[in-house]
């Protein structure tokens, strides 16, 4: 839309508002604007919600995640690599994340061995690999903005993608991991203790 057209529409609105004020229905321009806003909000409230359907994304993703007792999640990508991230439970306890450091692309990782660390203002938390393989990709956006993990620790804030050594080993390692319901039950059964112990 050109500037000329935008200005013209604004002028028409001002003219229409002045005419309405002259008729004496409103005492001031702000009263006119307030009522216009109220009417628009009322109109929007009566519309059927179409956007809500898209917001179902987080629970659907959560159902595809497998969890470790070290509070990491893993999920298969369409390419066959395994995306790895930090659980919601862990991120809630890691407020004020200052940095995330991980091994570079190409590094070998072993199951239950740290491949990186999350640093908060208070302490450091090791990131344990849920599977064995080689780091295929690192989420550079997350390393630049580590607080993304506190906003949503699921798919947008994945940490690394790991290329598994082979499917047989991968299947065995995934068999020991927990689905979301099992992970939540496991968390409830744990006595209060320091994160990661």
ABEGO torsion letter per residue (X at the ends): XBAAAAAAAAAAAAAAAAAAAAAGABABAAAAAAAAAAAAAAAAAABBBAAAAAAAAAAAAAAABBBBAAGBBBBBBAAGBBBBBBBAAAAAABBGBABBBBBBBGBBBBBGBBABBBBBAABBBBBBBABBEBBABBBAAAAABAAAAAABABAAABABBBBBABAAAAAAAAAABBBAAAAAAAAAABBBBBBGX
